Amino acid sequence: MSENHGNIADSLFRDHGLSRNALLLAGLVGSVAAVLVGVNHHRALWALILFLPLLVMGLVDLFQTHHSLRRNYPVSARFRWFFEWLRPFLRSYIVESDLDGRPFSHDERALVYARAKGDVSTHPFGTELDVYSEEYEWLPHSIAPSRHAEKYTRVHVGTDQCSRPYQAARLNISAMSFGALSGNAIEALNMGAKIGGFYHDTGEGGLSPYHLKHGGDVVWEIGSGYFGCRDAQGNFEPEHFRERAVHDAVVMTEIKLSQGAKPGHGGLLPGPKVTAEIAKIRDIAQGEDCLSPPYHTAFSTPRGLLEFAAQMRDLSGGKPVGIKLCVGYPHELFAVVKAMVETEILLDFIVIDGAEGGTGAAPTELSDRVGMPLREGLMLARNALVGANLKGKVKLAASGKVNSGASIAMNAALGADWCNAARSFMFSLGCVQSMRCHTDTCPTGVATQSPARQRALVVPEKAQRVARFQKATLDALHDIVVAAGLNSPDEFTPDGLRQRINAAEMRSFDEIYPFVEPGELLDGARDPRLAAWWRAADVESFARKA
């Protein structure tokens, strides 16, 4: 029994063949006509400029084997890919309303742009937010605004085990590696940090010359690849770490346990992308694949993590050391805090990264469905530290979609001593959220290694924008502190942050979530979930205690 699965004649002439192949046939007829007429009228040959490319593309589409649409709709199917490419730009500039857009809305981006440029960032005619929607949240104000609130307060980072504490600003640049960002972008961020007096986190890609060139304060982040402080096998190398950590620009070091946008995920930089420059910065071999595993080899238990942190603190000359993580299993975070209680080895700070945080590239499933959002992670960390009588000694920072004074204040209400931002500072550099970070074709020169594209980013000019955005955002935070009748962001509390439940009901956060009193976990938490997580925490293992 024979079956007809289609041939060229079927494709060209059956089932609306003329309409499906209209552009191919137009190219064929036009090219033939141009040649025939051109024999006597040479100017007619100019028509081949139009018709011959249509014919060639049509024949290529008709016979290629990778795309079904192009085989059935030669030439015309290509418009689909064109409009797919164009779609983000059409949405951003034509379709989206002021409150639409992900990850950041038009209004959120516009606020950063205005503050970075020094333009007016005030808003006319009242809020555009729906104050009766379930997404609305707000902070209280006082009948008696504060008269004595200091404008630019700082946070003392460093326990009594740290001999060189640091005074951190309330808003700093979050972890972004050289390689993910261009050299010009790193330089501009660091120069802006120097101008504004705040710190710049290196990301796990190593401490590059671009981080050090302008003298801004640097937090050196150490990930599982130990880039810049590793041996030939990829293990932590203490002397390599010491050589770089004692640099005057390095004010703190940070152990990256996980990242909100891709928690528990390692990475591989293919050998062809490992240039001589990257190889030198990361302590790896040029031209060879560079693996960043999902796990650390320097420790495997909560106790081991603290001992490693203490070693880093000693090697750096007594500078503060902390950890950054996106919370996954609550008992694992509690195990780190319990280990601090039992070993009396203290971290100087903990940075909680939310699942809403950004990255240059990550598997979609990890970005969308793995990891705890910032608010829940921050509250768990706050409860762990307060419940173990460590809050105040061990500082707590928040990272994840921080772009305004309000977001800093709201995170402060849930326990954050300061905030870090990454994408907001990218906007201050000129990022337009083109969503092309992973393609090396960033149109503004921020997230690319292309020298031609980097040229667009003028370091001194963009550095001023970085500093202006940070200052204007802290000015806005100060306005909120004053309006709330407080003297410092440290005085925001969970009962002052309100969340609408539905159109007819609102609650403060302490009515929705449990918040422990100082020492409560040590004595037995009232909330059964917190108590269970504390019991499950094991100092000798990240596994749940039976």
N, C-alpha and C positions, 0 to 999 in steps of 0.2 A: 504494500500500500504506500503510495507516494503522497507527500504533503508539500504544499507550496509555502515556504517560509519567507518569500519575498525576494525580488531581485531588483536590479537597477531600474528596469522598465517599470516595475510596479511602483517603486519609490517615486519615479518622476511623473507618472501619468495616472495612477489609480488613487482613489480616496482623496479627492481634492488636491491632486498632484500639482495642478497649475498654481493654485494659491499657496501651497506649501513651498513650492520651489520658485516662486515668482522672482526673487532677486537673483537666483542662479540663472534662470532662463533669460532675465533681462540682461545680465552680464554677457551671456552667450550671444543673444541676438544683437545686442549693441556692439559687441566686439566684431562680429562678422560683418555687420553693416558698416562699421567704421573702416574696416579693411577694404571692403568692396568699393565704397564711395571714395576712399582715400587714394585709390589707384589714379583717379582723375582729378580729385580735389584734395590736395595734401593737407589742408587745414582740418579736414574731417578726422585725420588720424589723432588729433588732440583728444577726441572723444574716448580713445583707449585709456586715457588717464583715469576716467571714471569707470568704464565698463570692464576693462581687463582685470583690475583688482577684485571686482565682484565675481567674475568668472573663476579666478584662481581660488578665492576663499570658498566659493560654493563647491568647487570640485574637491578641495581639501576636506570640507565638512562632510560631503556626501560619502567619501570613502574612508574617513578616519574611523576608529573603532572604540574610542574612549567615551564619547558623549552621545547618548541616544537622541537628545533634542537636536543636536547639530546634524545628525544623519537624516532626520525627518524634516527639519526646517533649515536647510543650508542658508548660511549668512544671517537670516533673520533671527535665528536662535541666539546669535552673539549679543543681540541687544539685551537679552536677559542678564547676562553677566555684566554688561555695562551699567544697567540700572541697579543691580545688586551692589556694584562698586559705588555708585552715586548715592544710594539710599541713605547712608548715615549723614551725608552732607545736606541732602534735601530735608531730612527730618530736623537736623540741627538748626538750619538757617531759615526754613520756610514753614515746616509743619508743627514743630513743637511749640507749646505755650510756654510762658515764663516759668511755670512750675513743673513742666515735663522734663524728661531727659534723665538717663541713667548712665553711669553711677551718680553724676552730679547734674542737677537741673540747670536750666539757663540762668535763673536768678542766683543760684549758688556760685556759679562760675563768674557771673557779672560782678558779684560783690567782691570777689578776690581781684578781678581785673581792675576795678575802680580803685580799690585800696592800694594795689601795687603801683598804679600810675599816679596816685595822689589826687585822683578825681573825686568829685562829690559821690559819696556812697550812701547818702540818705535816701529814703523811700517815700514817694508822695502818695497822698490820698488814702492811706490806711492799708492794713494787711491784705494780701491776696489769699492768705490761707483760710481754709474753712475751719473756723474755731469750734464747730460742733461735730467735726468728723472724728473718727476713732484714732486718727493719726496725730491729733493735736496734743501738744504738751506745752507747759509753760512754767515760769518761775514767779514767785510772789514779789511784790514790791511793798515798801513800807510808807506809812503816812509821814514818817520822820526819816527822810533819806540821810545817809551818813555824811558828816562834815569832815571826817578825819581819815577816810580811807586812803591809804597810800596807793599811788598810781601803778608803779612797776615793782611789785613784790617779787621776791625770789625764794627758792626752796633750798634749804640746806640738805645736801645729799652726802651721807657718810655716817656710819655708826661709830661707836668708840673703838672699833677694830680697824678703822680707816684713818690713816695719819694725814691724808691730803684730801679733805672733803671738798665738795664743789657746790657752788651756789647756782642752781639751775633756774633759767627763766621759765615762765608759765607756759610758753609755747616755743617749741623747737622743731628742727627738721628731722623727720623720721628716716628710717633706714632706706637708702637707695644706693645701690652699688655702681661703681664705675664699671662700665660694660653694659649694664642696663641703661644707664644715662651716659650722655656724651661727656668728654673731658671738659668742654666749655660749660655744660650745665653744672657739673660738680664744682668747677671753679667759681661760677656765679653764686651758687648756693653758699659756698664757704666764705666768699667775700661778703655776701649779705649777712651771714652769721657774725662775721667779724665786726661789721658796721653796727649791727643791732645788738650785739652782746648776748647771743644765744648759741646753743650748740647745734652741731651738724653730725648726724649719725652716718657712718660710712656704709652701712649695709654689709652683708657677709662677703662681698667680693674682694675685700682686702683694703689696706690703707695705702691709697695711691698718692703720687706726687700732687695730683689735683686737689686732694683733700688738705694738703699741707702748704700749698703755695702762698696762700693769702693770710694765714695765721689765725683763722677762725677756730673756736673751740671744737674739738672733735671727740665723739664717742666712737671707739673702735669696736665694731660688732664682730664677734667670732662665731661662725656657724660650724656645722659638722664637717666642712671641708678644711677648716683651720687655715684658710688662705692668708698667706703672709707670715704664718707661724707654724709651718708643718715640715715634716721630714719627707724623704723620698717615697715613703710608703703611705703618706697622707695622714700620719698621726701627729698629734700636738707636739711641737718642739719648743721647750721652755726658753732656750736661749734666743731663738729667733723672735719669740714673743717679747722677751725682755728688751731686746735691741730697739724695737719699734714702740713698745708701750711706754717707755720712759721719755719719749719725745714730749717737749713742752706743750705742743698743741693737743696732745691726747689727754683729756681731762677725766675720762672714765672709760671702762671697758664693759662689754655686754655680751653675755652668752645667749645666742639665739637657739631656743629650743624648738620653736615652730613659728609659722607665719600665718596670719589670718586668711590670706587669699589662697594659700595652698598648704594647710597644716599637714605635717607628717609626710611631706613629699620632698624628695631630694631633687637633684638635677644633673644634667650632663651637658657640658660645653664641648661640642665636637672639636677634634684636633685642628681642622683647618681654621677655626676661629680663635685658636690659642696663639695669638701673636707674640712677638718677642716682648712687647710692653706688658701684656697681660700675664705672660709667664713670669716675668720678673716681679710683678706686684703680688702674685698669688703663690710664689714659690713652687711653680710647677714646670714641667718640661714643655718647651715650645713645640707645637705641632702635634701633641699627643692629647687624646681625650681626657677631659678633666671631670672627674666624678665628685659630686657633692652628695653623700649618702643621706638617707632620711634619718639616720640615727648617729649619735655621738659615740666615738671610741674612747674618749678620755674618761668616761664614767658611765655607769649603768644603773645606779641607784640614787635615791634622794641624798643619802649620806655622801656618796661619791661626788655628786654634783656640788655640794657645799664645800667639800675638800678641794675640788678643782677650782672653785671660785676663790677660795682662800689662797690657793697657790698663785692664781692670776693677780690677786691683790698684792701679794708679796713681791712678785716679779715686776709689777708696774711701779713699785716704789711707794705703795700705800694708797693708791688712787682707788676711788669707789668702783665696785664691781656689782653687776646685777644680771638679771635674766630677762629675756623677752619671750613671751609665749602667747599663743591662742589657746584658751582653755578647751580641753576636750573632756576627759573624765574628771569630775570634780575631786575625787579622792586623790588623784595624782598631785594636784596643786596643794591639797591639804597635807599630803605626805611631805612635800618640800618644807612647808611651814612647820609641821610637826618635827622634822629633822632639825630645823633651826632651834626649836625649843630644847630638844634632847641633846644636841651636840654643842649648843651655844656658839656655833659658827653662823654668823649672820650675813645675809646678803645686804647690800646697801640700798638696792632698789629693785623693784619688779615692774616691768612694762607689760601691760595687757594689750594684746593686739586683737582686734575684733575680726570676725569672719567677713565683715563688710570692707576690710582693708584692701589695698590695691597691690598690683604686681605687674611686671612687664609681660609675663606669660604664665599661664597655669592651666592644668586640665579643667575643663568646664565643670565636671562633677565635683571636684574639690572646691572650686570657687563658690559653687552654688549650694552645695549640700553637706559640706563637712566643716566642722569648727563652730565654736560658740560665738554669737554676736557680742559686740563690745559691752553693752550694758550688763548682760547677765554675767559675763566673765569678770567685769570690773566689780560687780557686787559680791561675787564669790571670793575674789581676792581680798576685798575690803573686809568681809566677814572672817576670812581665815586669819588675817593679820590682827584685826581687832580682837577676835575671839581668843587669840594666843598671846595677847598683850604685847604685840610687836608693832602695831601701827604707830607711826611717829618715829620709831627707830628705823624701820625699813620703809622707805618711801615707795609710793605707788603712782605709776604714770599710765596714761591711756592713749591708745593710738587706733584710729579708725574713723575716717570721714570727718575729721575736725576741720572746720573751715570758717568758724566765726566765734565771737566772744560768747555767744549763747551756748554753743556746743562745749566750750571750755567750762563754763559755769555749771552746765548740767552734769558733765563728768565729775566736776568737783563735788557736787551734791552726792554723788555715789561713791566718793572716796579717793578720787584722783588728786594728787598733789600738783601735777602738771600734765600737759598734753603734748603729743608729737603729731605732726602732720607731714604727709608726703605729697599727695596729689595736689593739695592746695598750694604748696610751694611750687609745684610744677606749673600750675596755672599762673602763678606770679612771674614765672620765667617766660610765659607766652604759650604754654600748652593749650590746644584748642579741643581737647578730648576727641581726637580723630580716631582713636581706638586702633592705632597702627604701631603700638609700642613693640610688638613681637616681630615686625616685618623689617625693621631697620630702615623704614622709609618715613620716619616722623617728619611732618612738614615744617616744624618749627625748630628742628635741631636739638630738641631736648633728649629724646630717647632714641638715639642713633649713633653709630660709629662712623657714619659717612662724613669725610672732611668737607665735602661740598655742602651738605645740609647743616653741619655744625657752624659753618661760617655765618649763618643767619643769626646765631645767638651771640650778641656782643656782650662780653663778660661784665665790664664796668657798668653799663647801662642796666642790665638785668639784675646785677647785684643790688643796686639801689632799689629796684622794685621788690626784691625779696625782703629787704630791711623795712621798706615802707609798709608792706603787707603785714608783717609781724607786729610792727608798732601800732598800726591802726587797729588790728584785731585786739591787742591788749588794751588799747584805749576803749574799745567797745566793751571789753570785759569789765573794765573799771566803771563804766557807766552803769552796768548791771549791778555791780557790787554796791555802788552808791545808792541806786534806786531801791535795792533790797534792804537798805539800812544797816549794812554790814561794813566791817573794816578790812576784810581780807577774803579772797576766794575760799580760804580754808574754813570759813564759817558757814558755807552752804551745807545743808543737811538733807537727807532723803525726804523728810516730811515737807520740805519746801519745793520739791519737784512734783508737779501735778501731771497726771495722765488722764485724758478723757477715755472713758470706757465705752460709752455710747452717747447719743445726743442728749440724754437726760441725766447722765451720771459722770462724775469725775472722782478720782482718788489720788491721794499722795502716794509716792512710791513705798513708803513704810507701811501703807495699808495693803499693798499688793504683794510685796516681797518681804521675807524675814531679814531683819538686821540685828546682829548680836550685840550684846554689851561687852565691854572690855573684860577679857579673861573667861568669857562664857563657855568657849569650847573646852577649856581645861577643866571646868567644873561640871560640864554636861549641858549641852545646848538645849534650849526649849524646843526649837524646831526639829522634828524627827529626821528630816532629810539631812540637815547640817550635822546632826549628831551621828547619823549613820555614815556619812562620808568621812567624818573624823575618826570613827572607829575603824573604818576600812583602810585608812591611811597607814602605810607601812614605811618606816624609816629605811629599811633594808631592801625595799623593792618597790617598783612602780606598779606592780600587780596589786589587785585588791586583796586585802587581808581577809582570810576566811573567818 
